[in-house]
Every structure is written in C-alpha cells, then in structure tokens.
Amino acid sequence: MMKKNLKNLIADTSKKGIFMMSLLLSFAVLISCSDDGDDEPDPEPDPATVNAGFSSEVDLDDSFTYNFTNETVILGIDDVTGTYAWDFGGDGTSTETSPSHTFSAAGDYEVVLTVTAADGTEGTASETITVTAPKNKYAVIADLSDADTGELRYAPEDSIRTGRVTFVYRVTAGAADGFISVSGTSTSGDDAIVEVRLKDEGSHEFREGASDAAIADATFPDPKVDVWVPVEVSWSANGTDVPTYSVSIDGQTVITDATSTTNGGDGDVPGHLEATKDGAHTWQWKYNSNSSTSELTYHVDDIVIYSSDSGSEVEVFSDDFQGYQVGTDLNPEVYTESAYHGNTSEVTVAEEE
C-alpha cells in the first residue's frame, strides 16, 4: 500500500512539473515576441515635396501695383495645405496665399515666396520684378465732326458761388483753338461767366464774359506748344449780381476781379444775370469750332474744382485720368462710370509714350 502511494505521488509531481515547464515556456515565448516588437519602431513617413511657384502681373491702372498668383504644388502627404511667406524685395511682406502689392518706387525687386508644408518641409521660388513709374494719362479732345466742337463737360447738381478751377492743357503747332468755359446754369456763350480761347500762336483772348475794359486790361502770356501749361480761373458770386472772375495762365495773372458781362447786347443782360448770379455750374473744355474739323487735338489734364461756399476752400472734384484704360470714351453713354455730362463728345483717354 505504501509503495503504491509513493508511486502515485511521484507521478503527480512529474505531471505538475511538466505543466509548470509548459507555462514557463509559453511565457518566455510571449516575452520574446513582445521584445521583438519593441526593437523595431514604426518607420518615419517620407517628407512632403514642395514645388513652390508663382506668377505675377502688373495692374492695368497702376504700374506700381502687381498681382501675384500662387502656383505652388505640395505632394507626398495627405495635408497639401501650406503657409506662405512673401518678401517683396525688402519693400514689404505678406502671408496671403496670392497677394497684391504696391511697390514704393520704380526699380528692380527680387520677390521671394517661401512655402512651408504641414510637415515642416519648405520650398522657395523667386522672380525679379522690374517696376516702372506710371505713365501719365490725359484727356484728348478732338473735333473730327463738323456737327459740333469736341467737348469735355462737367456739370454737377449744384452751383458753386465762390470757387476756382485749375487744370493743365497742351496743344501742338498748327492746332485749332482750345477753350475753357466757366458757365452758370446756361451753356450759351452769351451766358458764360468767362470763356478763354487758348491758342498755339498769336495771343490768347477772351471769347465770352469780358467787357471792353477787361479785354483792354488783360495781360496774356505768349502761347506755348507741345508743353503742359497751367491755367486757373476763379469766380465769386452773391446770388444777386453778376459774378466777378480772375484768370491766370502759365503762372501769369491775366486779369483780377473782372465783372462778368454778356456780349449779346442789352436784350441778353437779364438772361446773363439769371444764369450766372449763383456762380459756376458748368465747366467746358472745347476744341475747334462748329464750322470746321481738325486732325489735331487739345489735351487736358489734372482738373481740380474747388468751392469756398462753406467758408473754407474744399476740393469738390478732381480728375488726373490715371484711373481710366487708354482709349476710354468719356461720354457717359459709352462709359457708364464717367463723371462727365452727356454732352461730352469726341473725348478719349491717352497715355504718354
């Protein structure tokens, strides 16, 4: 009996030992598998490919302003967005995707775009931009039709009792006469506050609004051709009497505080007074005459109209013609954004060569 129990004990112990060894072996295998995973980390993803690029185009209205279009392509990663850093050759910076930039002066600028992808990869592109000064634009008044004169007319809703207008003009040798007419509510010549005939040779002269005394007292400078000549006309009205006016051409005083008059005879005096007593309402830059045509032109630029009706002088209208496309017809029936009156005819915008 005792031998049998001993034999059974040995057998049980042997079975338990085999079981324990099996557990230890399984545990070792598990540890070994776990260790193998820790020793081999996940591979790093490939970096993005950043193909930086852009194009540029000068603004049609301002040669100092360029519009930049970002053409960058990011490849190799899921997130293809990026951040953009523009350096306009030391003349400013931007972080917009496709910015516009106005350079401060003419010259050469190396524009650099740096693109940073979502994973930090960078790419750059550069281009040298040559910025040129804007070319001057101006109004060209022609007279190719014998139906009427070429005319640039400005006529706001309200008259200006006390004010002035300044502008520059240019004619070439052989050109017909150019005019500046400052009128009240009527554009009839007899009702003008003053109208001056601007010549290419001989002597400038009053066409309307001047008495014999004013004509005798006026001192006109000699005409010039192919150069810009400044003109200033000022006026003062009180709502009761005909206004007075002053004129200067090329920096020379032509006449000061002359009383506006009509050349139409005594019968036109009441109409002239009624049309002009509240001051200037219409400004006309005209070329040539109703009875002829001309192959040449009258150029006008830098128009500024001021009012002192509030007690201090303020600018109420100006046009340097820089904001127009070359060739724009300033008749509002053709160019709906034109600020000029519908009687404007044969007036286009040109640019210096």
C-alpha positions as YAML, in Angstrom:
chain: A
units: angstrom
residues:
- id: 1
  name: MET
  ca: [0.00, 0.00, 0.00]
- id: 2
  name: MET
  ca: [2.76, 2.37, 0.90]
- id: 3
  name: LYS
  ca: [4.63, 1.67, -2.34]
- id: 4
  name: LYS
  ca: [1.51, 2.46, -4.32]
- id: 5
  name: ASN
  ca: [1.02, 5.83, -2.67]
- id: 6
  name: LEU
  ca: [4.63, 6.75, -3.26]
- id: 7
  name: LYS
  ca: [4.33, 5.81, -6.89]
- id: 8
  name: ASN
  ca: [1.23, 7.97, -7.28]
- id: 9
  name: LEU
  ca: [2.93, 10.93, -5.60]
- id: 10
  name: ILE
  ca: [5.87, 10.69, -7.95]
- id: 11
  name: ALA
  ca: [3.55, 10.54, -10.93]
- id: 12
  name: ASP
  ca: [1.57, 13.59, -9.76]
- id: 13
  name: THR
  ca: [4.72, 15.57, -9.13]
- id: 14
  name: SER
  ca: [6.00, 14.70, -12.55]
- id: 15
  name: LYS
  ca: [2.77, 15.88, -14.20]
- id: 16
  name: LYS
  ca: [2.82, 19.13, -12.26]
- id: 17
  name: GLY
  ca: [6.42, 19.73, -13.27]
- id: 18
  name: ILE
  ca: [5.66, 19.21, -16.92]
- id: 19
  name: PHE
  ca: [2.71, 21.62, -16.66]
- id: 20
  name: MET
  ca: [4.83, 24.28, -14.97]
- id: 21
  name: MET
  ca: [7.54, 23.93, -17.57]
- id: 22
  name: SER
  ca: [4.94, 24.35, -20.31]
- id: 23
  name: LEU
  ca: [3.70, 27.56, -18.67]
- id: 24
  name: LEU
  ca: [7.20, 28.94, -18.34]
- id: 25
  name: LEU
  ca: [7.96, 28.13, -21.96]
- id: 26
  name: SER
  ca: [4.77, 29.84, -23.17]
- id: 27
  name: PHE
  ca: [5.55, 32.91, -21.06]
- id: 28
  name: ALA
  ca: [9.06, 33.04, -22.49]
- id: 29
  name: VAL
  ca: [7.68, 32.90, -26.00]
- id: 30
  name: LEU
  ca: [5.32, 35.76, -25.21]
- id: 31
  name: ILE
  ca: [8.14, 37.86, -23.76]
- id: 32
  name: SER
  ca: [10.28, 37.09, -26.76]
- id: 33
  name: CYS
  ca: [7.54, 38.19, -29.15]
- id: 34
  name: SER
  ca: [6.98, 41.36, -27.15]
- id: 35
  name: ASP
  ca: [10.68, 42.19, -27.14]
- id: 36
  name: ASP
  ca: [10.93, 41.74, -30.90]
- id: 37
  name: GLY
  ca: [8.16, 44.42, -31.46]
- id: 38
  name: ASP
  ca: [9.90, 47.00, -29.23]
- id: 39
  name: ASP
  ca: [13.17, 46.58, -31.05]
- id: 40
  name: GLU
  ca: [11.65, 47.56, -34.46]
- id: 41
  name: PRO
  ca: [9.96, 51.07, -34.25]
- id: 42
  name: ASP
  ca: [7.43, 52.21, -36.87]
- id: 43
  name: PRO
  ca: [9.16, 53.72, -39.94]
- id: 44
  name: GLU
  ca: [9.21, 57.58, -40.32]
- id: 45
  name: PRO
  ca: [6.90, 58.93, -43.09]
- id: 46
  name: ASP
  ca: [8.54, 60.36, -46.19]
- id: 47
  name: PRO
  ca: [8.75, 64.20, -46.19]
- id: 48
  name: ALA
  ca: [6.50, 66.27, -48.45]
- id: 49
  name: THR
  ca: [7.66, 67.54, -51.81]
- id: 50
  name: VAL
  ca: [7.11, 71.31, -52.06]
- id: 51
  name: ASN
  ca: [7.19, 72.69, -55.61]
- id: 52
  name: ALA
  ca: [6.96, 76.43, -54.86]
- id: 53
  name: GLY
  ca: [6.00, 78.75, -57.69]
- id: 54
  name: PHE
  ca: [4.04, 81.89, -58.58]
- id: 55
  name: SER
  ca: [3.23, 84.21, -61.45]
- id: 56
  name: SER
  ca: [2.91, 88.00, -61.46]
- id: 57
  name: GLU
  ca: [1.01, 90.60, -63.46]
- id: 58
  name: VAL
  ca: [1.15, 94.38, -63.31]
- id: 59
  name: ASP
  ca: [-2.13, 96.15, -62.51]
- id: 60
  name: LEU
  ca: [-3.56, 97.88, -65.57]
- id: 61
  name: ASP
  ca: [-4.43, 101.03, -63.59]
- id: 62
  name: ASP
  ca: [-1.20, 101.38, -61.60]
- id: 63
  name: SER
  ca: [2.24, 100.30, -62.79]
- id: 64
  name: PHE
  ca: [3.50, 100.24, -59.17]
- id: 65
  name: THR
  ca: [0.96, 97.53, -58.22]
- id: 66
  name: TYR
  ca: [1.49, 93.84, -59.01]
- id: 67
  name: ASN
  ca: [-0.93, 90.97, -58.54]
- id: 68
  name: PHE
  ca: [0.72, 87.67, -57.56]
- id: 69
  name: THR
  ca: [-0.85, 84.25, -58.18]
- id: 70
  name: ASN
  ca: [0.42, 81.36, -56.05]
- id: 71
  name: GLU
  ca: [1.05, 78.25, -58.18]
- id: 72
  name: THR
  ca: [2.68, 76.07, -55.51]
- id: 73
  name: VAL
  ca: [2.07, 72.30, -55.55]
- id: 74
  name: ILE
  ca: [2.59, 70.15, -52.40]
- id: 75
  name: LEU
  ca: [2.92, 66.38, -52.91]
- id: 76
  name: GLY
  ca: [3.62, 63.28, -50.81]
- id: 77
  name: ILE
  ca: [1.41, 63.95, -47.78]
- id: 78
  name: ASP
  ca: [-2.30, 63.94, -47.17]
- id: 79
  name: ASP
  ca: [-2.45, 67.57, -45.96]
- id: 80
  name: VAL
  ca: [-1.48, 69.58, -49.03]
- id: 81
  name: THR
  ca: [-2.16, 72.98, -47.45]
- id: 82
  name: GLY
  ca: [0.76, 75.19, -46.53]
- id: 83
  name: THR
  ca: [1.75, 78.55, -45.13]
- id: 84
  name: TYR
  ca: [3.12, 81.28, -47.37]
- id: 85
  name: ALA
  ca: [5.68, 83.98, -46.66]
- id: 86
  name: TRP
  ca: [6.25, 86.63, -49.32]
- id: 87
  name: ASP
  ca: [9.19, 89.05, -49.34]
- id: 88
  name: PHE
  ca: [8.80, 91.81, -51.91]
- id: 89
  name: GLY
  ca: [12.49, 92.55, -52.29]
- id: 90
  name: GLY
  ca: [12.72, 94.38, -48.98]
- id: 91
  name: ASP
  ca: [9.72, 96.56, -49.87]
- id: 92
  name: GLY
  ca: [7.23, 94.71, -47.68]
- id: 93
  name: THR
  ca: [5.96, 91.24, -46.79]
- id: 94
  name: SER
  ca: [2.73, 89.25, -46.88]
- id: 95
  name: THR
  ca: [1.35, 85.94, -45.63]
- id: 96
  name: GLU
  ca: [-1.60, 85.86, -48.02]
- id: 97
  name: THR
  ca: [-1.85, 82.99, -50.47]
- id: 98
  name: SER
  ca: [-1.98, 85.21, -53.58]
- id: 99
  name: PRO
  ca: [-1.40, 88.84, -52.57]
- id: 100
  name: SER
  ca: [-1.32, 92.16, -54.39]
- id: 101
  name: HIS
  ca: [1.48, 94.56, -53.56]
- id: 102
  name: THR
  ca: [2.09, 98.21, -54.39]
- id: 103
  name: PHE
  ca: [5.79, 98.99, -54.59]
- id: 104
  name: SER
  ca: [7.01, 102.26, -53.15]
- id: 105
  name: ALA
  ca: [9.20, 103.31, -56.08]
- id: 106
  name: ALA
  ca: [10.40, 102.28, -59.50]
- id: 107
  name: GLY
  ca: [13.25, 99.75, -59.61]
- id: 108
  name: ASP
  ca: [14.14, 96.06, -59.60]
- id: 109
  name: TYR
  ca: [12.82, 93.89, -56.75]
- id: 110
  name: GLU
  ca: [13.59, 90.21, -56.11]
- id: 111
  name: VAL
  ca: [10.32, 88.76, -54.89]
- id: 112
  name: VAL
  ca: [10.77, 85.56, -52.84]
- id: 113
  name: LEU
  ca: [7.98, 83.14, -51.86]
- id: 114
  name: THR
  ca: [8.72, 80.63, -49.07]
- id: 115
  name: VAL
  ca: [6.19, 77.81, -48.70]
- id: 116
  name: THR
  ca: [6.07, 75.61, -45.60]
- id: 117
  name: ALA
  ca: [4.16, 72.33, -45.84]
- id: 118
  name: ALA
  ca: [2.17, 70.84, -42.94]
- id: 119
  name: ASP
  ca: [5.12, 68.55, -42.02]
- id: 120
  name: GLY
  ca: [7.56, 71.47, -41.94]
- id: 121
  name: THR
  ca: [9.15, 70.90, -45.34]
- id: 122
  name: GLU
  ca: [9.99, 74.17, -47.10]
- id: 123
  name: GLY
  ca: [10.27, 75.26, -50.71]
- id: 124
  name: THR
  ca: [11.09, 78.64, -52.27]
- id: 125
  name: ALA
  ca: [10.57, 80.44, -55.55]
- id: 126
  name: SER
  ca: [11.82, 83.85, -56.67]
- id: 127
  name: GLU
  ca: [11.39, 86.30, -59.53]
- id: 128
  name: THR
  ca: [12.89, 89.71, -60.25]
- id: 129
  name: ILE
  ca: [10.15, 92.30, -60.83]
- id: 130
  name: THR
  ca: [11.02, 95.47, -62.74]
- id: 131
  name: VAL
  ca: [8.71, 98.24, -61.55]
- id: 132
  name: THR
  ca: [8.35, 101.28, -63.79]
- id: 133
  name: ALA
  ca: [6.86, 104.67, -62.95]
- id: 134
  name: PRO
  ca: [3.25, 105.12, -64.12]
- id: 135
  name: LYS
  ca: [2.87, 106.80, -67.49]
- id: 136
  name: ASN
  ca: [0.86, 109.99, -67.43]
- id: 137
  name: LYS
  ca: [-2.68, 109.77, -68.79]
- id: 138
  name: TYR
  ca: [-4.76, 112.70, -70.02]
- id: 139
  name: ALA
  ca: [-7.92, 113.62, -71.91]
- id: 140
  name: VAL
  ca: [-7.70, 114.08, -75.66]
- id: 141
  name: ILE
  ca: [-10.36, 116.38, -77.12]
- id: 142
  name: ALA
  ca: [-10.73, 116.01, -80.87]
- id: 143
  name: ASP
  ca: [-13.01, 117.59, -83.47]
- id: 144
  name: LEU
  ca: [-13.41, 115.25, -86.40]
- id: 145
  name: SER
  ca: [-17.08, 116.07, -86.90]
- id: 146
  name: ASP
  ca: [-18.36, 119.34, -88.33]
- id: 147
  name: ALA
  ca: [-21.62, 118.93, -86.38]
- id: 148
  name: ASP
  ca: [-20.19, 120.40, -83.19]
- id: 149
  name: THR
  ca: [-16.96, 121.03, -81.30]
- id: 150
  name: GLY
  ca: [-15.24, 118.29, -79.36]
- id: 151
  name: GLU
  ca: [-16.11, 118.89, -75.71]
- id: 152
  name: LEU
  ca: [-15.38, 117.66, -72.20]
- id: 153
  name: ARG
  ca: [-18.19, 118.93, -69.97]
- id: 154
  name: TYR
  ca: [-18.60, 118.65, -66.20]
- id: 155
  name: ALA
  ca: [-21.91, 119.77, -64.65]
- id: 156
  name: PRO
  ca: [-22.76, 118.68, -61.08]
- id: 157
  name: GLU
  ca: [-26.17, 119.14, -59.49]
- id: 158
  name: ASP
  ca: [-25.27, 122.27, -57.52]
- id: 159
  name: SER
  ca: [-23.64, 125.55, -58.46]
- id: 160
  name: ILE
  ca: [-20.57, 126.88, -56.68]
- id: 161
  name: ARG
  ca: [-20.89, 130.56, -55.79]
- id: 162
  name: THR
  ca: [-17.27, 131.12, -54.87]
- id: 163
  name: GLY
  ca: [-14.58, 128.80, -56.14]
- id: 164
  name: ARG
  ca: [-11.88, 128.11, -58.67]
- id: 165
  name: VAL
  ca: [-10.84, 125.55, -61.25]
- id: 166
  name: THR
  ca: [-7.28, 124.56, -62.11]
- id: 167
  name: PHE
  ca: [-6.02, 122.34, -64.94]
- id: 168
  name: VAL
  ca: [-3.20, 121.97, -67.43]
- id: 169
  name: TYR
  ca: [-3.52, 121.89, -71.21]
- id: 170
  name: ARG
  ca: [-1.32, 121.17, -74.21]
- id: 171
  name: VAL
  ca: [-1.60, 121.91, -77.93]
- id: 172
  name: THR
  ca: [0.70, 121.28, -80.87]
- id: 173
  name: ALA
  ca: [1.76, 123.72, -83.55]
- id: 174
  name: GLY
  ca: [-1.00, 124.21, -86.09]
- id: 175
  name: ALA
  ca: [-3.73, 123.14, -83.71]
- id: 176
  name: ALA
  ca: [-7.05, 124.94, -83.73]
- id: 177
  name: ASP
  ca: [-8.12, 126.85, -80.61]
- id: 178
  name: GLY
  ca: [-8.82, 125.17, -77.30]
- id: 179
  name: PHE
  ca: [-11.24, 126.75, -74.83]
- id: 180
  name: ILE
  ca: [-12.03, 126.82, -71.14]
- id: 181
  name: SER
  ca: [-15.55, 127.99, -70.40]
- id: 182
  name: VAL
  ca: [-16.87, 128.58, -66.87]
- id: 183
  name: SER
  ca: [-20.65, 128.99, -67.04]
- id: 184
  name: GLY
  ca: [-23.71, 129.24, -64.85]
- id: 185
  name: THR
  ca: [-26.91, 127.30, -65.39]
- id: 186
  name: SER
  ca: [-26.93, 128.04, -69.13]
- id: 187
  name: THR
  ca: [-24.19, 126.93, -71.53]
- id: 188
  name: SER
  ca: [-24.99, 129.56, -74.10]
- id: 189
  name: GLY
  ca: [-21.85, 131.54, -74.87]
- id: 190
  name: ASP
  ca: [-23.61, 134.81, -74.06]
- id: 191
  name: ASP
  ca: [-24.34, 133.46, -70.56]
- id: 192
  name: ALA
  ca: [-20.80, 132.32, -69.69]
- id: 193
  name: ILE
  ca: [-19.14, 133.79, -66.62]
- id: 194
  name: VAL
  ca: [-15.96, 133.76, -68.69]
- id: 195
  name: GLU
  ca: [-14.59, 131.83, -71.66]
- id: 196
  name: VAL
  ca: [-10.95, 131.95, -72.73]
- id: 197
  name: ARG
  ca: [-9.60, 131.00, -76.15]
- id: 198
  name: LEU
  ca: [-6.25, 129.17, -75.81]
- id: 199
  name: LYS
  ca: [-4.08, 129.41, -78.91]
- id: 200
  name: ASP
  ca: [-0.95, 127.76, -80.28]
- id: 201
  name: GLU
  ca: [0.28, 131.05, -81.72]
- id: 202
  name: GLY
  ca: [-0.65, 134.74, -81.70]
- id: 203
  name: SER
  ca: [-2.35, 135.80, -78.48]
- id: 204
  name: HIS
  ca: [-4.79, 134.08, -76.16]
- id: 205
  name: GLU
  ca: [-8.02, 136.04, -75.78]
- id: 206
  name: PHE
  ca: [-11.41, 136.24, -74.11]
- id: 207
  name: ARG
  ca: [-14.26, 134.82, -76.13]
- id: 208
  name: GLU
  ca: [-17.16, 135.41, -73.72]
- id: 209
  name: GLY
  ca: [-17.84, 137.15, -70.43]
- id: 210
  name: ALA
  ca: [-15.40, 140.02, -70.83]
- id: 211
  name: SER
  ca: [-16.19, 143.70, -71.22]
- id: 212
  name: ASP
  ca: [-14.16, 146.00, -73.44]
- id: 213
  name: ALA
  ca: [-12.43, 147.27, -70.32]
- id: 214
  name: ALA
  ca: [-11.48, 143.73, -69.23]
- id: 215
  name: ILE
  ca: [-10.16, 142.95, -72.71]
- id: 216
  name: ALA
  ca: [-8.04, 146.11, -72.63]
- id: 217
  name: ASP
  ca: [-6.69, 145.37, -69.15]
- id: 218
  name: ALA
  ca: [-5.89, 141.70, -69.73]
- id: 219
  name: THR
  ca: [-2.26, 140.63, -70.00]
- id: 220
  name: PHE
  ca: [-1.96, 137.22, -71.65]
- id: 221
  name: PRO
  ca: [1.31, 135.28, -71.74]
- id: 222
  name: ASP
  ca: [2.71, 134.06, -75.04]
- id: 223
  name: PRO
  ca: [1.28, 130.73, -76.19]
- id: 224
  name: LYS
  ca: [3.38, 127.56, -75.94]
- id: 225
  name: VAL
  ca: [3.19, 124.36, -77.95]
- id: 226
  name: ASP
  ca: [3.95, 120.75, -77.01]
- id: 227
  name: VAL
  ca: [4.24, 121.56, -73.29]
- id: 228
  name: TRP
  ca: [1.76, 121.41, -70.43]
- id: 229
  name: VAL
  ca: [0.55, 124.89, -69.46]
- id: 230
  name: PRO
  ca: [-1.28, 125.53, -66.14]
- id: 231
  name: VAL
  ca: [-4.49, 127.56, -66.06]
- id: 232
  name: GLU
  ca: [-6.54, 128.86, -63.11]
- id: 233
  name: VAL
  ca: [-9.94, 130.55, -63.22]
- id: 234
  name: SER
  ca: [-11.64, 131.74, -60.04]
- id: 235
  name: TRP
  ca: [-15.03, 133.42, -59.56]
- id: 236
  name: SER
  ca: [-17.20, 134.95, -56.86]
- id: 237
  name: ALA
  ca: [-21.00, 135.33, -56.89]
- id: 238
  name: ASN
  ca: [-23.51, 136.55, -54.30]
- id: 239
  name: GLY
  ca: [-26.83, 135.37, -55.73]
- id: 240
  name: THR
  ca: [-27.90, 138.88, -56.68]
- id: 241
  name: ASP
  ca: [-25.34, 140.42, -59.01]
- id: 242
  name: VAL
  ca: [-23.29, 139.04, -61.90]
- id: 243
  name: PRO
  ca: [-20.10, 137.41, -60.60]
- id: 244
  name: THR
  ca: [-16.54, 138.58, -60.85]
- id: 245
  name: TYR
  ca: [-13.70, 136.38, -62.08]
- id: 246
  name: SER
  ca: [-9.90, 136.18, -62.21]
- id: 247
  name: VAL
  ca: [-7.70, 134.29, -64.71]
- id: 248
  name: SER
  ca: [-4.07, 133.23, -64.71]
- id: 249
  name: ILE
  ca: [-2.22, 131.28, -67.42]
- id: 250
  name: ASP
  ca: [1.21, 129.71, -67.10]
- id: 251
  name: GLY
  ca: [1.67, 131.37, -63.70]
- id: 252
  name: GLN
  ca: [0.96, 134.86, -65.08]
- id: 253
  name: THR
  ca: [-2.04, 136.89, -63.90]
- id: 254
  name: VAL
  ca: [-4.21, 137.74, -66.88]
- id: 255
  name: ILE
  ca: [-6.89, 139.72, -65.02]
- id: 256
  name: THR
  ca: [-8.20, 140.03, -61.48]
- id: 257
  name: ASP
  ca: [-11.79, 140.62, -60.29]
- id: 258
  name: ALA
  ca: [-13.24, 141.42, -63.69]
- id: 259
  name: THR
  ca: [-17.04, 141.72, -63.83]
- id: 260
  name: SER
  ca: [-18.73, 139.10, -65.99]
- id: 261
  name: THR
  ca: [-20.71, 140.54, -68.85]
- id: 262
  name: THR
  ca: [-22.62, 139.41, -71.93]
- id: 263
  name: ASN
  ca: [-21.62, 140.06, -75.50]
- id: 264
  name: GLY
  ca: [-25.16, 139.51, -76.72]
- id: 265
  name: GLY
  ca: [-26.43, 143.07, -76.36]
- id: 266
  name: ASP
  ca: [-28.80, 144.73, -73.90]
- id: 267
  name: GLY
  ca: [-31.51, 142.17, -74.52]
- id: 268
  name: ASP
  ca: [-29.33, 139.39, -73.13]
- id: 269
  name: VAL
  ca: [-28.41, 141.17, -69.90]
- id: 270
  name: PRO
  ca: [-31.33, 139.77, -67.81]
- id: 271
  name: GLY
  ca: [-30.68, 136.24, -69.06]
- id: 272
  name: HIS
  ca: [-26.96, 136.53, -68.36]
- id: 273
  name: LEU
  ca: [-27.63, 137.74, -64.82]
- id: 274
  name: GLU
  ca: [-30.11, 134.95, -64.13]
- id: 275
  name: ALA
  ca: [-27.73, 132.27, -65.43]
- id: 276
  name: THR
  ca: [-24.63, 133.47, -63.56]
- id: 277
  name: LYS
  ca: [-25.76, 135.13, -60.29]
- id: 278
  name: ASP
  ca: [-25.37, 131.88, -58.31]
- id: 279
  name: GLY
  ca: [-21.90, 131.21, -59.65]
- id: 280
  name: ALA
  ca: [-20.42, 128.39, -61.70]
- id: 281
  name: HIS
  ca: [-22.43, 125.31, -62.59]
- id: 282
  name: THR
  ca: [-20.84, 124.06, -65.82]
- id: 283
  name: TRP
  ca: [-17.23, 123.69, -66.92]
- id: 284
  name: GLN
  ca: [-16.46, 123.05, -70.59]
- id: 285
  name: TRP
  ca: [-13.17, 122.25, -72.27]
- id: 286
  name: LYS
  ca: [-13.87, 122.63, -76.00]
- id: 287
  name: TYR
  ca: [-11.79, 122.26, -79.15]
- id: 288
  name: ASN
  ca: [-12.02, 123.94, -82.55]
- id: 289
  name: SER
  ca: [-15.35, 125.30, -83.82]
- id: 290
  name: ASN
  ca: [-18.77, 124.25, -85.05]
- id: 291
  name: SER
  ca: [-17.93, 125.07, -88.66]
- id: 292
  name: SER
  ca: [-14.71, 123.12, -89.19]
- id: 293
  name: THR
  ca: [-12.84, 119.96, -88.27]
- id: 294
  name: SER
  ca: [-9.26, 119.34, -87.18]
- id: 295
  name: GLU
  ca: [-6.82, 116.48, -87.45]
- id: 296
  name: LEU
  ca: [-5.01, 117.74, -84.36]
- id: 297
  name: THR
  ca: [-6.15, 117.66, -80.72]
- id: 298
  name: TYR
  ca: [-6.40, 119.61, -77.47]
- id: 299
  name: HIS
  ca: [-5.07, 117.84, -74.36]
- id: 300
  name: VAL
  ca: [-6.37, 118.47, -70.83]
- id: 301
  name: ASP
  ca: [-5.15, 117.02, -67.54]
- id: 302
  name: ASP
  ca: [-5.15, 117.42, -63.75]
- id: 303
  name: ILE
  ca: [-8.57, 119.07, -63.42]
- id: 304
  name: VAL
  ca: [-9.43, 120.22, -59.89]
- id: 305
  name: ILE
  ca: [-12.54, 122.21, -58.91]
- id: 306
  name: TYR
  ca: [-12.70, 123.91, -55.50]
- id: 307
  name: SER
  ca: [-15.53, 125.50, -53.53]
- id: 308
  name: SER
  ca: [-15.28, 128.10, -50.77]
- id: 309
  name: ASP
  ca: [-19.03, 128.23, -50.13]
- id: 310
  name: SER
  ca: [-18.62, 126.63, -46.69]
- id: 311
  name: GLY
  ca: [-16.24, 129.38, -45.57]
- id: 312
  name: SER
  ca: [-13.07, 127.43, -46.26]
- id: 313
  name: GLU
  ca: [-11.85, 126.05, -49.56]
- id: 314
  name: VAL
  ca: [-12.54, 122.37, -50.24]
- id: 315
  name: GLU
  ca: [-11.92, 120.20, -53.27]
- id: 316
  name: VAL
  ca: [-15.19, 119.04, -54.80]
- id: 317
  name: PHE
  ca: [-13.99, 117.34, -57.98]
- id: 318
  name: SER
  ca: [-10.71, 116.22, -59.49]
- id: 319
  name: ASP
  ca: [-9.56, 114.04, -62.37]
- id: 320
  name: ASP
  ca: [-5.99, 113.20, -63.36]
- id: 321
  name: PHE
  ca: [-7.27, 110.49, -65.75]
- id: 322
  name: GLN
  ca: [-4.93, 107.85, -64.28]
- id: 323
  name: GLY
  ca: [-7.79, 105.57, -63.32]
- id: 324
  name: TYR
  ca: [-9.01, 105.00, -66.89]
- id: 325
  name: GLN
  ca: [-8.00, 102.50, -69.51]
- id: 326
  name: VAL
  ca: [-6.25, 104.01, -72.51]
- id: 327
  name: GLY
  ca: [-8.83, 104.68, -75.20]
- id: 328
  name: THR
  ca: [-11.77, 105.11, -72.80]
- id: 329
  name: ASP
  ca: [-14.51, 107.28, -74.31]
- id: 330
  name: LEU
  ca: [-15.62, 109.70, -71.56]
- id: 331
  name: ASN
  ca: [-19.13, 110.15, -72.92]
- id: 332
  name: PRO
  ca: [-21.33, 108.59, -70.19]
- id: 333
  name: GLU
  ca: [-23.49, 106.89, -72.82]
- id: 334
  name: VAL
  ca: [-20.39, 104.93, -73.83]
- id: 335
  name: TYR
  ca: [-18.61, 104.68, -70.49]
- id: 336
  name: THR
  ca: [-21.32, 104.45, -67.85]
- id: 337
  name: GLU
  ca: [-18.95, 105.25, -64.96]
- id: 338
  name: SER
  ca: [-17.97, 108.59, -66.48]
- id: 339
  name: ALA
  ca: [-18.43, 111.58, -64.15]
- id: 340
  name: TYR
  ca: [-18.92, 113.91, -67.10]
- id: 341
  name: HIS
  ca: [-22.05, 115.37, -68.70]
- id: 342
  name: GLY
  ca: [-23.83, 113.66, -71.57]
- id: 343
  name: ASN
  ca: [-22.78, 116.47, -73.96]
- id: 344
  name: THR
  ca: [-19.20, 115.24, -73.68]
- id: 345
  name: SER
  ca: [-18.16, 114.20, -77.17]
- id: 346
  name: GLU
  ca: [-15.01, 113.12, -79.02]
- id: 347
  name: VAL
  ca: [-13.03, 112.83, -75.78]
- id: 348
  name: THR
  ca: [-10.85, 109.81, -75.05]
- id: 349
  name: VAL
  ca: [-8.07, 108.95, -72.61]
- id: 350
  name: ALA
  ca: [-4.49, 108.68, -73.91]
- id: 351
  name: GLU
  ca: [-1.12, 107.88, -72.34]
- id: 352
  name: GLU
  ca: [2.29, 109.47, -72.79]
- id: 353
  name: GLU
  ca: [4.72, 107.48, -74.93]
...
